Amino acid sequence: MGGLIQASDGNLYGTTELGTVFKITLSGTLTTLGGTGGQYPLAGLIQGKDGNLYGTTSRGGANTCTLRPGYRVSCGTVFKITTAGTVTTLASFGQATGCEVSAPLIQATDGNFYGTTPECGGTYPGLGTIFKVTPTGTLTALHSFAGADGEKSFAGLVQGKDGSLYGTTSFGGGNSAYSGTVFKITLGGTLTTLHSFDGTDGSGADAALIQATDGNFYGTTSGFGSNNLGTVFKITPSGALTVLHSFDGADGQLSYAPLIEGSNSDLYGTTEFGANSACAEGEGWAQSSGCPGIWLPSKHGQPRTLPSI
């Protein structure tokens, strides 16, 4: 379910749903390295500065978490695996530190790993957390979301040029729309809500932000906007948000994936539906037939649709 990474040895590494890590050469030779120590590694791996691979599982580990009354699950883990296949469970999530992690880790400039969880946290049953884990396995919840400052972060973090971490939540915020937030958090754990979505500027920022070469952050929302089909937005490090584009269906709808900045400084991304009129949301057969469009929004908000998939 997570993407591949190419490690410094030139090989590709990835995970399978039930918890194995594999290596595959560029010519196609596949090796199963070992288990993750948990189940359902929803996010891709990253390679640490030490050359080892690091990842998370959304289930498994030493602790059990209660997501809602009567529904208990194993909370998930953080693991390390060498390129030779030696696996170490670094930490097990718990009710206070978060659970159901679905976004990849990042390793910040201080050498520690950081990430988000959409569930659990300091206030039962919990609205998600931002966590830190050291390379030796000390896991700390830096922040537990409380609703007004966000709820359910499914997206990974990005470290800004100022050293702080930036991310999004899909729900919560400081207004009645409860449509999600953009936040900044220092490595020491001080969180600032930069923006609360109000629906007109989008809802459900499910994807990680990117910081482009102009110093601003860019992202997408999967809902609302002027056409209720999602938006592309820019936000400055100080929190001034601009909607660059609202999808209208013909040019795409529902963007869940992060953007990338091309070498030409334009931004590229994808939508789940749109472009082909036969592929409206909710038509399951259309989803499986490969209909989503690929779009290119410039930083000035002038998209052009590339060939549909």
CORTAZI-V838414 format. One record per backbone hydrogen bond with DSSP energy under -1.0 kcal/mol. CO is the residue of the C=O (numbers start at 0). NH is the residue of the N-H. E is the energy in kcal/mol with one decimal. If there is no record, write none. Layout:
CO;NH;E
CO;NH;E
//
This chain:
4;12;-2.5
6;9;-2.2
10;6;-2.4
11;23;-2.5
12;4;-1.8
13;21;-2.5
15;18;-1.9
16;39;-1.7
18;35;-2.6
19;15;-2.1
20;32;-2.5
20;33;-1.3
21;13;-1.9
22;30;-3.2
23;11;-2.4
24;27;-1.7
28;24;-2.2
30;22;-3.1
33;20;-3.0
38;58;-2.1
39;41;-1.6
39;57;-2.3
45;53;-2.9
47;50;-2.0
51;47;-3.2
52;80;-2.6
53;45;-2.1
54;78;-2.6
56;76;-1.1
58;38;-1.8
59;75;-2.9
62;74;-2.1
64;72;-2.7
67;70;-2.8
70;66;-2.1
70;67;-1.1
72;64;-3.6
74;99;-1.0
75;92;-2.3
76;56;-2.2
77;89;-1.8
77;90;-1.7
78;54;-2.1
79;87;-3.1
80;52;-2.7
81;84;-1.6
85;81;-2.0
87;79;-2.8
90;77;-2.4
93;97;-1.8
94;120;-2.9
98;118;-1.3
105;113;-2.6
107;110;-2.1
111;107;-2.4
112;132;-2.7
113;105;-1.8
114;130;-2.4
116;128;-1.1
118;98;-1.8
119;127;-2.8
122;125;-1.3
126;151;-3.0
127;144;-2.3
128;116;-2.4
129;141;-2.1
129;142;-1.7
130;114;-1.8
131;139;-3.0
132;112;-2.7
133;136;-1.9
137;133;-1.8
139;131;-2.9
142;129;-2.3
146;149;-1.3
146;172;-3.1
149;146;-1.9
150;170;-2.2
151;169;-2.7
157;165;-2.8
159;162;-2.0
163;159;-3.0
164;184;-2.8
165;157;-1.9
166;182;-2.6
170;150;-1.9
171;179;-2.8
174;177;-1.2
177;171;-1.0
178;203;-2.3
179;196;-2.4
180;168;-2.1
181;193;-2.0
181;194;-1.8
182;166;-2.0
183;191;-3.2
184;164;-3.0
185;188;-1.7
189;185;-2.0
191;183;-2.6
194;181;-2.2
198;201;-1.2
198;224;-2.8
201;198;-1.3
202;222;-1.9
203;205;-1.6
203;221;-1.9
209;217;-2.4
211;214;-2.2
215;211;-2.4
216;234;-2.8
217;209;-1.8
218;232;-2.6
222;202;-1.5
223;229;-2.9
224;227;-1.1
228;253;-2.5
229;246;-2.2
230;220;-2.2
231;243;-2.2
231;244;-1.7
232;218;-2.0
233;241;-3.0
234;216;-2.7
235;238;-2.0
239;235;-1.8
241;233;-2.7
244;231;-2.4
248;274;-1.8
251;248;-1.9
252;272;-2.3
253;271;-3.2
259;267;-2.7
261;264;-2.1
265;261;-3.1
267;259;-1.8
268;294;-1.5
272;252;-2.0
273;275;-2.7
275;278;-2.4
279;282;-1.7
281;283;-1.2
282;286;-1.7
283;287;-1.7
286;289;-1.1
291;308;-2.8
292;270;-1.7
293;305;-2.8
294;268;-2.0
295;303;-1.5
296;266;-1.3
297;300;-2.0
303;295;-1.8
//
